[in-house]
Amino acid sequence: MSPILKLPIFIELQQCADKLGLEAYVIGGYVRDLVLNRESKDIDIVVVGDALPLAKAFALLHKQSDFAFFKNFGTAMVKTADWEVEFVGSRKESYQSNSRKPIVSEGTLIDDQNRRDFTINALAISINKKTFGQFIDPFNGLFDLENKTIRTPLAPAITFSDDPLRMLRAIRFASQLEFTILPETFDAIKLNAERINIISYERIAEELNKILLSPKPSLGLNLLFESGLLKLIFKELFNMHGVEVKNGKAHKDNFYHTIHVVNNICDETNNLWLRWAALLHDIGKPATKRFIEDEGGWKFHGHEDKGSKMVPVIFNKLKLPQNEKMRFVQKLVALHHRPKALAEHGVTDSAIRRLIVDAGDDLEDLFTLCRADMTTRFPEKIALYKGNLNKVQQLVKEVEERDQLRNWQPPITGEMIMETFSLQPCKEVGIIKNSIREAILDGKIKNDYSEAFAFMKTVAAELGIRP
């Protein structure tokens, strides 16, 4: 028996279950994580019979807890200060071909374990006093945990056909836990890949996010590709795969480069949206790929601009947030090539000012993405690029301290221009405002009101506008 089950919460659950005469078990993810020594605060309790009385009894012991009962699903949730405990009656399920929503009926503990997605999630531990701490493991889930394998309790083809989301979950667990999906199980995923089309994009995005948050996302992303699922759920990323050769010249495989970049960025950050920026940073390359002999072969001119325009479309399709998180990813995709270009081709104060202004508060994240984007197999090239990028960062620091440009707005606003020249909104106001901005960024005038005001009058006069 694990000492973890001696925590007060399990003693409380035991006493409530025994008092009510209910047979109850800890099951699923908590048991799996317990065996793997992974911390978890989510506990699933399965009750043979009606789970509601046990949930109510437990909630009464925690006066400040939140209690919710979901009648349609026969489940209850109790949230305490430290735990989320879900209670469900043991059940068996059957499926129809056009839906992943099962037809549910009462069942035994074994029936409930049969319906679980993987053997490692079908483990149960008794919480009743007589058998407290006893493992119920009908599918050798402990063996699979020890051998780091993913396997379904029942025939995998049936399991995945019944609920296609389990195919993504298999890949997600393989990525999170760094486990191997058994060949028979993976073959069933490939066989049933088309079934993923009945799953909503909200659920698909949830699994993609969890894959991206895993320690080494390339494991999951590669499995998505090899299974055939990636082509169905994320064609833009799938289209990055492949190498074309012309006149003896080849470009790199941008799919494998991308998942390498994602792995790199995971060494520096747990920020989900920065990881999304790494995943999408080259997403515009397939659409901009051109072979230009005079420039040395394959080129992807403008891929960062194309990619930034694709970000809102991809986020909308995947039902990801259409807010500042999406705009953050879009900005980093648009700017990701800028520091590299500066590092390779030389730096001017004007270029540094523009980088500071365009990146704003996301400048450090942009440099994190740039470091992750170094995937060459030649160490000397990595060292050279890192050295040049460090020089760019140092210049950014110097210019920023001198010119105070972070989140900068020009000292002359459109309203000031209209008031000074008695203008209504028009294109001339935009021309004057943009000219002031460019003059400051180019270093032609200082970043202060008096010089900007004088320059405004000069530009206006050139346009035939007088105060």
N, C-alpha and C positions, 0 to 999 in steps of 0.2 A: 504493500500500500504506500502511495506517495505521501510524504508529509504535507504536500500542498493541500490535500483534502482535509487536513486538520485545521485549516483556516476557519475562523469563526463562521463565515458564511455557509460552509458546508455542514457544520454542526447544526446551524439553524435550519437549513433545508432538510437535513436528516430528521430532526425532531418534529418539524411540521409534517413531513411525509408519513412518519411512523404514527403520529397522533391521528392522522386522517385515514390510516390504513392503506396508503397508496404506494404502489411500486414505482420508484423513480430513479432516473439515471442522469448523470452528466454525459453529454454526447457531443460528437462533432469536433468543431475547431478547437474548443478549449482543451479537450483531451489530446488532440494532435499536438497542440503547442506545449502542453504540459510535458509530453514525452520528449519533445524537441528542446525543452528548456527555453521556450520563447514566451515572453510576457504576454498575457492576455487579460483583458478586463471584461470580456464578453463571455457569458456562460449560457449554454443551451441546456435546458432540462426537459427530458421527455418523460411523460407520465403514462403508464399503461392505464388507459381510461380517460377521465376528464381532468385536464390540467388546471382548470380555473380555480378549484378549491385550494390547491397548493399555492398558486400564485397569490390569491387573496390572503391566505394565512401568512405567507412570507412578507407580503406588503405591510401587514399589520404590525410586524416586528420592526419595521422601518417607517416611522410616522412621517418623516420628511421625504419619503420616496415618491416618485412619479409612477402611477399605475395606469396601464392602458390595456383594454381588452378588445381584441379584433375578432368579432363574432363570426364573420365570413370565413376566417381561416382557423378558428378554434384555438387561437394563440393569445397569450397575455405577455406583457412586458413590464418589468419592475426595474426602475432606474434608481439606484441609491447613489450616495456621494462617490462611491468607489467602483461600483459594478453596474453592468447592464445584464439582467437575467431574463431570458426568454423561456416561457413555459409552453409546451405543446403536447397534446395527446398523441400517443403512438398511432400510426396510421399506415395504410397501404395506398398505393396510387396506381392509376391506369391512365393512359394517354390516348388522344386522338391525333391523327396525322397532321392536321392543320393548326395545331395549337400546342404550346408548351405548358399550358395550364392543365394540371392533372384533375382527374375525377378522384376524389378522396373519400375513403371510408375508414372506419375504425380498424385497428389492427394490433398485432402483438409487437413486442420489442424487435423481434427478428424481422417482421414486416417493415418496421420503420428503418432498420438498418439496411434492408434490401433496397429501399428507395434512395439511399444516400448516393452522392455522385461518385465518390472514390473510397477505396478501402481505408485510406488514412483518415477519412472523415466519418467512417462508420463505427469507430471505436466508442464504447460506452463504459462507464464506471458506475457501479451501484452506489447509491447514497443511503440506502436503508441500513439500519443498525446491524442486522444479522449478516449481511454480505458487504458491508461498507468497504469500499476501495477495490472491490473485485472487478477485474476487466472482463468485458464480454466482447470477444473479438472473433466473430464467425468467419471473417474473410482474410485472416492473417494480415491485418493492417499493421500490427506491430512489426511484422517481418518486412513489410514494404517501407515502413519508416526507417528501419535499421539499414535497409539497402537503398534508400533514397529513390524509390520508384513510385510512379503514378499508375494506378490500375483501377478499373471499375469493379464493383462488387459482383455485378451480373454481366451478361454478354455486352461488350462495349458498343457494338453496332446498335443494339436495342437501346442502351443507355443514352447514346448521343442522338439517335433518331427521336426518342421520346422528348428529350429536352436539349436542343442544340446549343443552348448557352453553356452546357457542361463542356463542350469542346474548347471554348475560350477559357473556362475555369481551369481545365486541365493544363493548358499552356501557361496560364497565369500562375498556378501553383508551381509548375516546373521552374518558372522564372523567379518567383519569390523565394522558393526553398532550395533552388539549384538541384532539383530532382530530375530524373530521367523518366520520360513517358515510355512505358513498355511498347515494343514493336506492334503487338497485336492491338493495343489500345490506340496507338498513333495511326495505324492503318485504318482503323474504324473512323477516326477523325477525317482522314482524307476521303474515305468512302462517303461520308455523310456531310461533307463540307457545304454542299448546296443548301442543306437544311438551315444554315445560319440565316437565310433570307427571311425566316419568320420571326427573328429576334429584333426587337426595337433597337434603334441606334442609341437610345439612352443607356440600355444595358450593355451594349457593345462598348460605348465610351467609358463606362464604369470599369470594365475589365481592362481596356487599354490604359486607363490612368493607373491602375494597380500594377500593370506590367511596367509602365514607365517609372513607377516609384520603387520597383524592386532593385536589389543591389546591382544586378547586371542585366539591364533590360534587353541587351542583344540576344540573350537566350530565348526570351519569349518572342521577340520580333522575328528572329530567324525561324522559330517553330511556326509562327503564323505564315511565313512565306512558304516553307516547305510543305505545310499541310494543305495549301490552296485557299486558306481562309483569308489571307491578306488581300488577294486579288478581288475577293468578294466584298470585303468590308472597308478597304482602304486602297482603292485602285491607284490613287495618286502616288502613294508610297511604293506600291508594287511596281509601277512603271519606271521607277528609278533603277531597277535591276537590269543588268546586262552590260556588255561591252561591245562597242562597234569598232571595227578596224577598217581603215581606208588608207590606201597608199602606204601600207605598212605602219600606220600610226593608229594607236588605240587610246581611248580615254579610260579612266578608272571606273570601276563599278560604283556608281553613286549610292546604291542601296547599302552595300557593305561599308562604304565610307561613312554613311550616315549613322548606321548602328554603332560603328566605332566611336563616332563623335558623341553619341548619346552615352555610351559607357564612360568616355572620358569625363563628360560633364558631371556624371554621378559621383566622381571622386571628389568634386568640389562643392556640390550643392544637393539639397533635398527638395529644392523648389520645383514643384510639378510643372509650372508654366515655363520656367527656364529650360527644363528638360523637353517640353513641347517645342520650344524655340530651336533646340538642338535637332530634334526630329525633323523639323520642317525647314531648316535653314537653307537647304539646297533643293527644296521641292519644285522650284521653277526650272531646274536644269533640263528635264526632258523636253519641255516646250521651247527652250531657247538653244538647244544643241545645234551647232552648225560646224561644218568642216570648212576651214578657211586656210588654204595652202599657204598664202602669203604671210599669215600670222603663226604658222608653225603647226597647224593641224586643228584639232577639235577645240571649239570655243563655246562659252556659255554666256555671251554678253547679255547683261541685263537680267540675269537669272534672279538676282536679289529683288529687283522691282516686280518681276513676274511672280515670284514666290510670295511677296508681301500681299499682292492682290488675291492670291489663292487662299491665304489664311482665313479670311472671313467666310469664304465658301466652304472650306473644309470644316471649320468650327460649326457652321450652320448645319451641314449635313450630319455631323456626328452629335449634334445637340449639345455641344460644348458652350460655355458662357459667351454671350455676345456683349461683353462689357470690357472693363479695363484690363482684364486678364487676356482677352483676345487681342486687344490693342497693344499690350506689352509684347506678346509673341510676334505680332505683325511688325512692330517697330524693330525688334531685334533681327528678324528675317531681312528686313529692308536694309539694315545697317551692318550686317555681319561681315560684309566684305570690305567695308571702309577702313578699319584699322589695319587689316592685312595689306591693302593697297598702299596705305601710307607707309607701312613698315618696309614694303618692297621698293617703292618708287620715290621715296623722299618725302619730307615733311615741311610744310610751311605753317607759319602762325595762322594764316587765313584758314587752311584746311583743319587745323586743330580747333580753332574757334567754332567752325561749322560742326565739327564732330561733337563738341561739348554742348552746343545749343540743341542739336538734333537729338542727341541721346538723353539729355536732361538727367534726371535722377537714376536712369537705368544704365549709366555709363559703366559702372563696375560690373554689372551683369553682362554687358556687351563684351567687355574684355574677358570675362570668364568663358563666354561662348567662343571667342576667338582662340583662346588657349586650347579649348577642347577640339577645335577644328584642325589641329595639327595631327595628321595621321600618317605622315610619310614613314616609310620603314628605314630611312636613312638618319641615324642619330645626329650627324653633323648638320643636316638641314633643319632638324628640330631645334638644335642649339642656336643656329643662326637666326631663325625666325623668332624664337623666344627672346633673344637678345635685342632684335629690332623692335619687337612689340613692347619690351620693357622701356626702350628709349621713347617710344610713342607715349606710353603711360606717364613717363617722367615729364615730357613736354606738356602733356595735358595738365598735369598738376601745376606746372609753372605758369602756364597761360591762364589757367582757371584762377589761381591765386592773384595774378596781376590784373586780370580783366573782369573778374566776378561775373562769369557768364552762365553759371549753372541755373537752369530754369529762367533764362534771361528773356526779357521782353524789351524791344526798342524803346528809348525814352520818349519818342513821339508816337502817339496813337492815331488811329484813323479819325477819332472824334476831334482831336486837336487840329488835324489837317483840315477837316471840314469846317471847323469853327474859324480858323485863321483865314481861310480863303472863301468863306460863305458858300461852301459847296454842299450839294446833296450827295448821297452815296453814288459813286460812279467809278469807272475804271481808272481815271486819273488819280483818285485817292489811293487805290491799290498800287499804282505805279510809283507814286511818291513814297509811300510807306515801305515798299519793297526796296527801293533805291537806298533809303536810309539804312535799312537792315544790312544790305549788301556792303555798303560803304563802311559800316562799323566792323563787320566780319572781315572785310578785306584790309582793315587797318588804315583806310583813307581818312577817317575821322575818329575821334575818341568816343568812347561809350559814355557821353554825358549830354545833358539837355541842351546846353548852349551851342555846342558844335553841331548837334543834330538839327536844331532849329534853324541855324544858318544854312545848313546843307539843304534842308527842306525848301527854303525859299529859292535857292539856286535851281533845284530840280523843277520846282513849280514854274519859274520864269522860263526855263527851257521848253516847258509845255505850253507857254503862253498864258499862264495863270498868274494873276496879281492879287495881293491882299485887298 
